[in-house]
Amino acid sequence: MSDDGLPEAAWAYLRALDAELSDVPSGTAEEIVADVRAHIADALDSGRSADEVLAGLGAAPDVARQAREELGLPDQDRPERVGRTLSLVASAVGVLIAVCVSFLLPSTVPVEPIQTDAGEPGVLGRLGPGIALLTLLPALVAAAPLVAPARVRAGSRLAGAIALTMFACAAGETGLYYFPLALVAWAAAFVPWAVRRGAGGRWWHVLAGGIVAMPGVLVAVASAGGSVGVGWVGAALWIAGPVAAGALCAYGFRAGYAVTALAGALVMILAMAERGFLFAAFWLFGGLYLALGAAGYAAARPADGDPATARATDGDPATSPPADGDPAGTPGPPARPRSAPAAEVDPPAAEVDPPAAAPAG
């Protein structure tokens, strides 16, 4: 037993709950922990064992998640899911770029002091797999947050974004290939932080939609001025497509961000397949679309803007709000924190008895 009368298992549970509420304002977190502590003490006083009480409460993360839902606070798991998704996208982009650099770089952008002849094999064939594997190091840097401890995960994303940006700027023509990876890495570092603090909102969607639609607007203006000739296919591809995707992004639809990310990846692949004078412009443009689309898709809620519906679909189905209003449901973790206030209703009920007994006397 501890000094305050609670068993050590109960204190370990309270410490775990307090850690889960680390992003909640300190006063609010203290009230939640105090309520749960009082509930545990009352249950122990009624004769229940500590194991039974803690099992009835459920896991500390489940109790913390329901507390956030009841208080309208952001879900702690959501920013982590956003960061994990963007880190996976960054890792995939890094692998794709490594393949391009290993097999296509000598015939696309000559690298000094190596002199490349037409038809000469790529880095893998000329320098061996050991040197070619070095092109995967940026992808490993982008994937490092996926295996980093939770306490240093955000810092590792920021450090990775800084390192990849420095490499892209310092590696000359080769670094050009890694700018899209740096953009996605910055999205993985910044977007979870913004989601955790509730930043952005509607203005973020409007800004992203404007950036996505800008190429279509520019092509439409140039076509109307006669400086660029665009046929029906070109109008659908370069005008209607970006404007429609931008409109979907401005309204916060995940489909718009998904289309934007896929379009960016397609532009990068086409730029690599059809290398020309504007290769760098299309490569960077595709990378910007990919990073913007992936960030918006990961951060946007599945629901259509209803906060209550979004919370229900964003969390674990086992801890969704419908369980709160179902008295006949299974008394799982979400329902247990409400039992402490219920005990406070008993005293008023007891105070009603004396007036009823007085007339009888």
Secondary structure in CASP SS format (residue, H / E / C, confidence):
PFRMAT SS
TARGET T0000
AUTHOR 0000-0000-0000
METHOD secondary structure of the structure
MODEL  1
M C 1.00
S C 1.00
D C 1.00
D C 1.00
G C 1.00
L C 1.00
P C 1.00
E H 1.00
A H 1.00
A H 1.00
W H 1.00
A H 1.00
Y H 1.00
L H 1.00
R H 1.00
A H 1.00
L H 1.00
D H 1.00
A H 1.00
E H 1.00
L C 1.00
S C 1.00
D C 1.00
V C 1.00
P C 1.00
S H 1.00
G H 1.00
T H 1.00
A H 1.00
E H 1.00
E H 1.00
I H 1.00
V H 1.00
A H 1.00
D H 1.00
V H 1.00
R H 1.00
A H 1.00
H H 1.00
I H 1.00
A H 1.00
D H 1.00
A H 1.00
L H 1.00
D H 1.00
S C 1.00
G C 1.00
R C 1.00
S C 1.00
A H 1.00
D H 1.00
E H 1.00
V H 1.00
L H 1.00
A H 1.00
G H 1.00
L H 1.00
G C 1.00
A C 1.00
A H 1.00
P H 1.00
D H 1.00
V H 1.00
A H 1.00
R H 1.00
Q H 1.00
A H 1.00
R H 1.00
E H 1.00
E H 1.00
L H 1.00
G C 1.00
L C 1.00
P C 1.00
D C 1.00
Q C 1.00
D H 1.00
R H 1.00
P H 1.00
E H 1.00
R H 1.00
V H 1.00
G H 1.00
R H 1.00
T H 1.00
L H 1.00
S H 1.00
L H 1.00
V H 1.00
A H 1.00
S H 1.00
A H 1.00
V H 1.00
G H 1.00
V H 1.00
L H 1.00
I H 1.00
A H 1.00
V H 1.00
C H 1.00
V H 1.00
S H 1.00
F H 1.00
L H 1.00
L H 1.00
P H 1.00
S H 1.00
T H 1.00
V C 1.00
P C 1.00
V C 1.00
E C 1.00
P C 1.00
I C 1.00
Q C 1.00
T C 1.00
D C 1.00
A C 1.00
G C 1.00
E C 1.00
P C 1.00
G C 1.00
V H 1.00
L H 1.00
G H 1.00
R H 1.00
L H 1.00
G C 1.00
P H 1.00
G H 1.00
I H 1.00
A H 1.00
L H 1.00
L H 1.00
T H 1.00
L H 1.00
L H 1.00
P H 1.00
A H 1.00
L H 1.00
V H 1.00
A H 1.00
A H 1.00
A H 1.00
P H 1.00
L H 1.00
V C 1.00
A C 1.00
P C 1.00
A H 1.00
R H 1.00
V H 1.00
R H 1.00
A H 1.00
G H 1.00
S H 1.00
R H 1.00
L H 1.00
A H 1.00
G H 1.00
A H 1.00
I H 1.00
A H 1.00
L H 1.00
T H 1.00
M H 1.00
F H 1.00
A H 1.00
C H 1.00
A H 1.00
A C 1.00
G C 1.00
E H 1.00
T H 1.00
G H 1.00
L H 1.00
Y C 1.00
Y C 1.00
F H 1.00
P H 1.00
L H 1.00
A H 1.00
L H 1.00
V H 1.00
A H 1.00
W H 1.00
A H 1.00
A H 1.00
A H 1.00
F H 1.00
V H 1.00
P H 1.00
W H 1.00
A H 1.00
V H 1.00
R H 1.00
R C 1.00
G C 1.00
A C 1.00
G C 1.00
G C 1.00
R H 1.00
W H 1.00
W H 1.00
H H 1.00
V H 1.00
L H 1.00
A H 1.00
G H 1.00
G H 1.00
I H 1.00
V H 1.00
A H 1.00
M H 1.00
P H 1.00
G H 1.00
V H 1.00
L H 1.00
V H 1.00
A H 1.00
V H 1.00
A H 1.00
S H 1.00
A H 1.00
G C 1.00
G C 1.00
S C 1.00
V C 1.00
G C 1.00
V C 1.00
G C 1.00
W H 1.00
V H 1.00
G H 1.00
A H 1.00
A H 1.00
L H 1.00
W H 1.00
I H 1.00
A H 1.00
G H 1.00
P H 1.00
V H 1.00
A H 1.00
A H 1.00
G H 1.00
A H 1.00
L H 1.00
C H 1.00
A H 1.00
Y C 1.00
G C 1.00
F C 1.00
R H 1.00
A H 1.00
G H 1.00
Y H 1.00
A H 1.00
V H 1.00
T H 1.00
A H 1.00
L H 1.00
A H 1.00
G H 1.00
A H 1.00
L H 1.00
V H 1.00
M H 1.00
I H 1.00
L H 1.00
A H 1.00
M H 1.00
A H 1.00
E C 1.00
R C 1.00
G C 1.00
F C 1.00
L C 1.00
F H 1.00
A H 1.00
A H 1.00
F H 1.00
W H 1.00
L H 1.00
F H 1.00
G H 1.00
G H 1.00
L H 1.00
Y H 1.00
L H 1.00
A H 1.00
L H 1.00
G H 1.00
A H 1.00
A H 1.00
G H 1.00
Y H 1.00
A H 1.00
A H 1.00
A C 1.00
R C 1.00
P C 1.00
A C 1.00
D C 1.00
G C 1.00
D C 1.00
P H 1.00
A H 1.00
T H 1.00
A H 1.00
R H 1.00
A H 1.00
T H 1.00
D H 1.00
G C 1.00
D C 1.00
P H 1.00
A H 1.00
T H 1.00
S C 1.00
P H 1.00
P H 1.00
A H 1.00
D H 1.00
G H 1.00
D C 1.00
P C 1.00
A C 1.00
G C 1.00
T C 1.00
P C 1.00
G C 1.00
P H 1.00
P H 1.00
A H 1.00
R H 1.00
P H 1.00
R H 1.00
S H 1.00
A H 1.00
P H 1.00
A H 1.00
A H 1.00
E C 1.00
V C 1.00
D H 1.00
P H 1.00
P H 1.00
A H 1.00
A H 1.00
E H 1.00
V C 1.00
D H 1.00
P H 1.00
P H 1.00
A H 1.00
A H 1.00
A H 1.00
P H 1.00
A H 1.00
G C 1.00
END
